[in-house]
Amino acid sequence: MKTFNSLMVASGLLLASPMSLADLNASTGETFTLTNIGESEQVSSEFGYSLSASGKTLLIGAPKRTINGKAAGAVYQIKIEDGNLSHDAVTKFYQGKKEDGWNIKGAPENGDRFGHVVAGLNNSQFFVGVPGEDLKDITNAGMVNFIGFSERGSCVRGTVDYTPMSYFHQGRFGIIGKKEKYDRVGYALAVGDFNNDGGIDLAIGAPNEDVGKHDDAGGVNVLMRDVNKDFDYCAEGFTYFNNTAWSQGNLQGKRKKNEYFGKALAAGDFNGDGTADLAVGVPGDMALGNQLTSKDNKANAGAVNIIYGDAYETTLNEGGPALLGNEQVHQNLKGISGGREAGDRFGAALAVGDFNNDGVDDLAIGVPGEDIGDVKNAGMVHVLYGFDGRYNNIASGGLVKAAANISMMEAHKHASFHQKTKNIGGKVEKGDLFGAALAAGDMNNDGYDDLIVGIPGEDLKRNGKQIVDAGAVLVLYGSSSGLRHNGHRYFSEASLPGIDLPRKGMRFGYSLATGHFNDDNKMDLAIGNGSTRKASSNNYVSTPKRAGSVAVIYQD
């Protein structure tokens, strides 16, 4: 199978590859579609809209897959057999399914969007966001299913219910928040140990949460997993205990209408204290000081809030995300290049990795609506490097330097990338949406995490013809000094075996995930193109009429 280098030129560039002992090898990749995993094709299924690794399995969300005649959504778990992921080792999950003695809560309903987002926990357990779930007559209230965990009866002690939960929504068993129409709880998910107790906790985005009188300001719920069985009296799992809720009403930044706090989430240890911290994307953050017109108010300048984890524990508190030292980053923060402009959508995508292998996690932030010069929505990515502050003032570690007041704060270390960056190159084009999806992992097995950037609006050329919104993926490699500008690689669908040549509106790179998808313990890459969302709402030129697919590229 020919590689991308010999088949196609992306934005007029030949592609380079870094020298290393291992690297992604497109010729050994494979592609998953509904038909080749034994399912009937459905062009509106959005197969590949979301991706996640769960142990040594790949999770693929198809949030519009028809179940019992309803466009309710499904998730496909693909396991390793004979060394690689197998087209024959597929399990399909959907609401209402009974599997191995436990039930997936909920009934398939039109618009549920089960699989809008997936988050892997281990080989047998994972979370599924269902932001379109109706709770009785409360439309699109949203919920999250915990697959692989079964509730085993009630655990009520006195007036308090400690029952570990297999599904979560606001108001259930004391989870903070009121069930409301169009909150869309479960739109985004992130997992991490926010109190350093050895258990993986869960953050849930509800970007359409109303905060006070501010419609769609957005909120995030964090549920702590009790691993010590100190509080639930029943079994290890997620209970209401110590759950918290966050918004720009209790963090930096002013809550405003249509800001969508919680539309993207990521967890990582940004200050080196051994406890996971939470990054919250706010792509609609109002940077201009006033409300934009109703036509534009869903695509504003954007920001990211950082909530630091805390291992502090008492008899009434198990630790977790804490208010102390929280930060907000944006393109007007000192040390970050660019300026806050309407439509940038800073924070629309997030990824965490240790790109310089210093033991502290770094944060990559997608800005897909960034204009490069006069080229609209070309997109860019910012990277903020974490800093170990354990032996300094408590506020000095993390992504932002301590300062006397907010206006004096600045990033510890920062880099930015777009298709006009030196040694990256690529033709900057309208609607490329560079940074619309992000992922991180060690793609060449050299000990440094690398950054994978989705460019779903990338136009490609083949035989002199322009293929609009075919999509591409860029890999930036880590080093001791951080992500480097040279030695990057591009992939498109032409890179891979078993898949058609790129076509208009394919949006390759719309979703990304890294994980161990074979038995060699090297990190591999999954790339999805499952979006069929309307072009007008996503700056795409066209809407594909096909079921979607997922490509997996293994390291050699």
N, C-alpha and C positions, 0 to 999 in steps of 0.2 A: 504494500500500500504506500503510495506516495505521501509525503508529508506536505504540510501547508506551504513550506518554503518553495517547493517545486510546482505547486498547483496554482498559487494565487499571490497577488500582491495586495496588501491591505493598506489603504491610504498612500499608495505609491512607494512603500518601503519594502526592502528585503528584510528578512527576519534574522536575528542573531540568537545565539545560544551560549550560555556561560559554560566554561570548562569545569567539569566536576565528575566525580566518580559515578554519580547517578543523576537521572533527570527524568522528567516526564517524557514518555515515549508514545507519541500519538499513534504509531503503527500498531501498537499492542492494545489500543483502546477498543471499547465496544459501546454499542448504543442500545438503550432500552426504550421501547415504545409499547403502547397498549397491545398492539397486535403480536409483537414477538415475546410477550410474557403471557400470552394465552387469553387476552381480553378482547372484547369487541371494540373496534375503533369508535370514538365519539369525538367529533371535531371541536366540540365546545368544552371538553373535559378539563382543559388546562393541566394536563399531565406534565409534571415538571415545574409547576408554578413555584413550589417550595421544595427545598432539599435539606437533609440533615444526616449526619453520621450518628449511628447508635451502636457503640461497640464496633464489631466488625460486620455491620449491616448498613445498608443504604436505605433511607426513608425518602419516598417521593410523594409529594402532595398533589392531588388532582381535585381541587376544591369545587369543581363544577361537574364532577363525574356523576352520572345518573345512577341512583340507587332506588330500586322499586318504583321506577317511573318519575322520581324526583331528582332535580339537579341539586343534590345535597352535598356531595363531595366524598372522597375516599382517600386513604393513604395506603401505599404499597411498601411493604418491607421486603427487601431483597437480600438474601443471605449468601455467604460464601460457600461454594461447593467445588471440590477439586481445584482449589487454589485461588479462584477468582469469583466474583459475584456471578450467580447463575440465573439465567432466564427461567429456569425451572424451579428455583427455590424462592417462590414469591408468595407472600401472605397479604391478603387484602383486608383492610380494616375500615369499618364505617359504623356510624351510630345505629344501635339496635342489634348489632351482631353479637351472637353468643359464641364464645371461644374458650375452650378448656375450663368451663365452669364459671366464668365471669362474663358479665355483660358490659357492653359499651353503652353508657347512659345516653339517652336521647333517641328520637326517632328521625329518620331521614325526611327532610323538608326542603322545599325549594329555597335556595338562597342561604342555606346554613353556612356554606363554605367550610365544611369539615376538611382540614388539610391546607387551609390558607397559610398556615405556618406549622412547622414541626420542629421539635427539639429533642434530640436523643439523650438518654440517660445512661443506658447500658444495653447489652445484647437483647434484653427482653422487656425493657420498660422505656417508654417515651411519652412525650406530651404532644397533644394536637390542639391547635387553636381553632375555635369555631365562632368567629366574630359575628356571623349572621344568625346565630341561634336565637330563636324566639322563646322567651320564658313565659309561657301561657300567652297572655295578650300583649306582652311587652316586646315589641318588634326589634330585632337586631340588638338585643341586650348583650348577647355574647357569653361564651363560656369556654372552658378548657377541659378536655378529657385526658385522664391519666391512664394510658394503656399499659396493661400488665400488672395492675394493682386492683384488687377486688375488696370492696368494703365488706366487713365480716360482722355486721350487726351493729347495733347502737352501743355507744360507750358514754352514757350520761351519768354524771356524778353530781348529785344535787340539782342545781338549776343550770349546770354547764354541760354542754355536749362536746366531748373530746373525740368523737368518732373520726378516725382517719378517712380522708376523702378520696374517691376515685374520679371525681369531677368537681370543678370549681366555678363558681360565679359569685358576683357581689351579693352580699346578704345571706349567703349560705353558711350556716354554722358560725356566724359571727365574722365572716370575711367583710372587711370594711367596704362601705359603699352601698348605695341603694340601686336596686335593679331599675334601669331607666331605658327608654327607647333610644336606640341608635348609639349606645355607649361603645359597642363593638369590642367588648372584653375578649381578649385572646387574639387580637390583631397581630401582636408581636410577642415573642417569648425569649427568655434568656435563662440559662441555668448556671449556678455557681455557688460556692460555699461562702456565703456572706457573713458567717460568724465563726468560721474555722473550727467547726466541731466534727468535721469528717463527713457530714451529710450534704448532699447537693440540694440547694434551695431553688425556688422558682420565682422569677419576675414575670409579670403579665401586663402587657400594654393594653390600655383602653383609650385610644387616641381621640375618641369622640365624647369622652366623659365631660359633662358640664361641671365647671368649678365655680361655685357661687352663681352669679348671673352671666357667666361667660360661657356661651355655648361652644362645645367642641374644643375647649381649652386643653383637655387631655389629662389622663392620670395613669398611674402605674400601681398595681398591687404586688406586694412581695409576700410570699408564703414560705415559712421556714419549716424545713423537714426535721422532725424530732427523731434523732438517732439514738438517744439515750433512754427513751421511753419514760422520761421523768414526768411528763405532763399529760400524756394521752391515756395512760392506764390500760391500754388495750394492745396496740401493736405499733411498730415503727411506721411512720408515715406523715402525711401533711394534715395538720389540724388547723383550727382557727388561731391557736395560741401564738402570740408574738407576731401576728401578721401586721403589716404596715401599709399605708397608702401615701403616695407622693404625687405632687404636682408643683407647678410654679407658684402655687399659693403658699407652699412651705419651703421652697428652695429659691435660689437666685433666679432672677428674671421675673417679670410681671406677667401674671396670668391674663391672657387676652383671648378673645373669640377666635376660633379657627386656627389655633396654633398647633394642635395635634401632638402634644407632649405624649411620648410613648409609642410613636409610630414605628420606631426602630429601637432595639435594645441589644446590649452586649455586656458581657461580664469578663473582668480581668483584674489582676492585682497591679494597679498602677503606681502604688507607693511602696511595694516591697515588704509589706508587713505580714504576708502569708495569708491574708484574708481577701476574698474576692470583693471587688468594687463594681458598681453598676453604672454604665453609660446609657443615657436616655436621649434618643434623637428627638428633636423638636423642629421638624423641617418647615413648619409654618410660623416659626417665631417671628414676631413683628419687630423688625430691626429699624424701621424708619420712624418710630415714635408715634405713629398713628395708624389707624385701620386703613388698609388698602381697599380699593373698590371691590365690590362683591365678585366681580369677574376674575380678580387676581388673588383673592384672599386665601386660596388653598395652596398657593405655591410661592411662599415668601422667602425671606433671606435665610432663616433657620439658625439653630443653635444646638448645642449638646450640653446637657446637665450631667455632672458626675456626682454620684452619691457613694461615699466611701464606706466599706464594710467595717464592722466592729466586733471583736471577739469578746467584749465585756459581757460577763454573765452574772446574774443574781438569781435568787429564788423566784423572782417575778419576771425575769427577762433573760432570754437566751442569746442576746446580742443580735447583730444583723446590720442592715443599712442604717447609717446614723446621720443626723443633721449636721453634726460638727464637721467643719472643713469642706462642706460641699462647694462645688465649683460650677461655673458656666463658661463654656468656650464658644467662640464665634469668630467671624472674620474681621472683627474690629479689635479683637484682643491683641495686645502687644505681643509681637513675636510670631504672629500668624499672618501670612501674606494674603493679599486680596482685600476686598472691602465688602461690607454687607449691602447686598443689592436685592431688590425685589425679584423673586423667582429663582434665587440660587438653590434653595432647598438644602442648605448645609445641614447634615445630620440625617439625610434620607436613608443612608446605609451606613452600617458600622461593622468593623471587624477588629479582633484583638489578636495580637501575636507579639512574640519577643524578637523583633527584627534585628537587634544587635547582640542578642544572647548575653545580656548583662543580668539576667535573673529577674527583671522587672518587665511587666507587660506594657506594650505600646498600643495606641488607639489609632486606627485608620478611620477617616470620616469621608464619606462620599458627598460630593456637591454636584449632582448631575445636571442642575440647571445653571451652572456657572457659564457666563459668557466669556469667551477668550477673544479679546479684542472686540470686534463687532460681529463675531460668530455666535449666534444665540444657542444656548443649551448644549454647548460643546462638552462641558463637564470637566471636573477636576477632582483630585483626592488630596486631602491633608492628612499628615501623620504627626501625631503628638507622641513624643517618647516619654515613657514613665521615668520616675526618679525615686530612688530609695531614700526615704526620709526617716528611717527608724532611729537614727542616731542624731537627729536634728529636731528642731521645733516641730510640733505635731502638724502644723499647717504647711510645712515646707516640702514634704514629699508629695508625690503624685504628678499630675500633668501640668499644674500651674504653680509658679513660684509664690511664696507667701509675700504679702504686701500689706501696708498700713490700711488701705481701703481697696475696694473692688476696682476702681478706676486705674489703680497702679499695678494691677496683676498682669503677668505675662507668662507665656508658655516656657517651660524649661528648655525644650529642644523641639524643633519643628522642621518638617520638610513638606514640600508639595509637589505634585506631579500632574501633568496633563499632556496632551499629544503634541504640544509645542515645546515641552521641556527638553533641554539639551540632552542629546544622546538617546532620547526616547523617540522623538520625532513622531511621524504620523501626521497626516493632513487633518487639521482641525476643521470639522464640518458641523454644520447646523444639525442639531438633534442627535448627536452621537451619544449623549448621556453617559459619558465616561464617569464611572464611579456609581452607577445606579445599583450595582450589586458588588459586594466585597466578601472575601474570605481570606483566611490565613492558614499557613502550615508549611512545613519544611519540604519543599517540592524537589530538592536535589540532595537531600540527606547529608547536608554539611553541618548540621547543628544550629543553623540560623533559620528562623521562620521567614517565609516569603509572603508577599502580598499578591493576591489574585484580584484583578479588577475586571468587572463586567462592563462591556461597552455594547449594550444591546441595540443601540441605534446606529452602530458603525455601518457605513456603506463600503462595499467591496467591489473590486473590479475583476471581471473575468472575460478574457477575449475581447477587451476593449469596451465591454458593457458594464454599466453601473448597476449594482444590486443594492437597492435601497433597504436600509434597516435589516441587513442580513445578520449583523451582530458579530462580535469577536470578543476575545478574552486576552488580557495582558497579564503576564507574570513578572513581577519585580522581585529580584532576589535580595535577601538579607546579607549583611556583612558585619564586621566588628564596628563599623561606623554607622550602621543602619542600612536602610534600603538604598541600593545603588542604582544609578541612572543607566548604566551600561549592562549589556548581557541579558536584557529582557527577552521574553518570547511572546509571540502571538499565536493564538489558535483560532480557527474558525471551523465550521462544520466540514469544510473541505479537508481538514486535517485528519479526519477520522474514518475508520472503516465502517461499512454497513449503514451509511447514511447518505441521503441525497445531497447533491451539490447545493450550496446556499441559494435560497430564493428570497425574493422580496418579502420583507416583513417577518422573517424567521425569528429575529430577536435572540439569537444565540448569546448566552451570557446573562440572560434575564435573572437566573438564580444560580447560586454556587454553593458547594460544600466540599470540605476536605475531610478525609478519614482513611482508615486502613481497610481498603476494600479487597485485599487479597491476603495471602499468608506470609508475605515477606517482611512485614512490620515496617514498611516504608509508607509514607503518606501519599495518598492518591487524590485525584481531583474529579469531582462530578460537576457537570455543567448542564443547566436546563434551559429550555426555551418555551416554557409552557404558558406564556401569556396570550390571552385573546382579548385583553381589555381594550376598550375603545381608544382609537388613536388620539382623539381630541383631548383626552384626559391625561395622556402620558407623553405627549410630544413626539409620538411616532407618526410616520406617514401613512401607514396602512395597518390593517388588522388581519392577521393570518387566519385562514380557515382550515386548520388542521389540529390534530389532537395533542400535539406536543411530543417532545422526546427528551431523553437525558443521555448525555455522553459521559463515559467514564474513561479517564486517561490514567494509566498506571505508570509508576516509576519503573525504569529498567534496572 
